[in-house]
Amino acid sequence: MGRAMADLKPAYLFHGDDHGRIAERRAGLRTLAERGGDASALEILEGEAATPDAAAAALNAMTFAMGRRVIIVDGVERWKDSEVAGAIIPALATMPPDTTIAFFAREEGRYKVPAGLAKAVEAAGGDVRAHNAMKARELPRWAAAEAQRLGIELDHEAAQVLVRLVGERQQRILRELEKLAIEHGQGTRLSADDVQDAVAQASERQVWGLIDALVARDAPTATAAFLELRAQGESMPRLVPLMARRVRELLGISLRLEAGEAPQDIKKTFRGSPWAADKRIAEARKADPRALRRAIEALADLELATRGGSELAEDTVALRAIDTIAA
């Protein structure tokens, strides 16, 4: 939050579709409250407990906390204006001093913060802050401007390559730009090929653990690797093709071995380092071609689902695909 507890306003509303930024705001406020108050100075309402009535009750509750009390309320994008009018507006109007309540709304699709909540927060002397993710078409221009701020230069094509490789999360793009600035130095002009070489290699290495676990049919390791990559901002449009490419490559090698082709002849046609060729051939020896075919089918279904072919969340569909592949 960038301020002391005493400087906090009575109420805040953080909302928008940039869920990463909203999570950062929530974490910052929580850290500030934990450092600045006693154990009873922070209350968090989330999940089924985060109702308008529960938030109003928390505001009206007696407390023995010393100093400012902070109440964090998650999931308000699912509230209705009628609930806000009946519970929150009266509670905000009579909230006790030395209290801050912060509402967090991760908007998506039809889930939007009630308009009445924003007005009530402002009427209570609070702040309403929207955090919306930048549109995909705007990201290359933004990335080029951030690169210039960091002392390096990207042309439009280089910025487009960066976004394609890294994904659409701004914080992730910014981290990659910071790495490029450190590696190449101030005043460097980077072409699309420069960005491709620098970012693609590092970026792809991060997903090899996931793919290795999939090929080995190690569901727990693959699941953990997938969740970690998603937490880092990896996009499904990049992960799925990488996984599919690797599985198809292994299936091709497996079928050639099955047909009696010598490993050294396969190695001669392999693109990449000799070490990587040996590793792929060793993996293909252990793999079951039928399982690899099932994996390719599961990944094709996953790609279709992530393009709007499923009503389920992307991560849910992906985790089911991992279970299918590793079965």
HELIX and SHEET records of a PDB file:
HELIX    1   1 MET A    5  ASP A    7  5                                   3    
HELIX    2   2 HIS A   19  GLY A   36  1                                  18    
HELIX    3   3 ALA A   39  ALA A   41  5                                   3    
HELIX    4   4 GLY A   47  ALA A   49  5                                   3    
HELIX    5   5 PRO A   52  ASN A   60  1                                   9    
HELIX    6   6 VAL A   76  ARG A   78  5                                   3    
HELIX    7   7 ASP A   81  GLU A   83  1                                   3    
HELIX    8   8 VAL A   84  ILE A   88  3                                   5    
HELIX    9   9 ILE A   89  ALA A   93  1                                   5    
HELIX   10  10 ALA A  115  ALA A  123  1                                   9    
HELIX   11  11 ALA A  136  GLU A  138  5                                   3    
HELIX   12  12 LEU A  139  ARG A  149  1                                  11    
HELIX   13  13 HIS A  156  VAL A  166  1                                  11    
HELIX   14  14 GLN A  170  HIS A  184  1                                  15    
HELIX   15  15 ALA A  192  VAL A  215  1                                  24    
HELIX   16  16 ALA A  219  ALA A  231  1                                  13    
HELIX   17  17 MET A  236  GLU A  258  1                                  23    
HELIX   18  18 PRO A  263  LYS A  268  1                                   6    
HELIX   19  19 PRO A  274  LYS A  286  1                                  13    
HELIX   20  20 PRO A  289  LEU A  304  1                                  16    
HELIX   21  21 ALA A  305  GLY A  309  3                                   5    
HELIX   22  22 GLU A  314  ALA A  326  1                                  13    
SHEET    1   A 5 LEU A  42  LEU A  45  0                                        
SHEET    2   A 5 ARG A  69  ASP A  74  1                                        
SHEET    3   A 5 THR A  99  ARG A 106  1                                        
SHEET    4   A 5 ALA A  11  GLY A  16  1                                        
SHEET    5   A 5 ASP A 127  ALA A 130  1                                        
SHEET    1   B 2 GLU A 153  LEU A 154  0                                        
SHEET    2   B 2 ARG A 189  LEU A 190  1                                        
END                                                                             
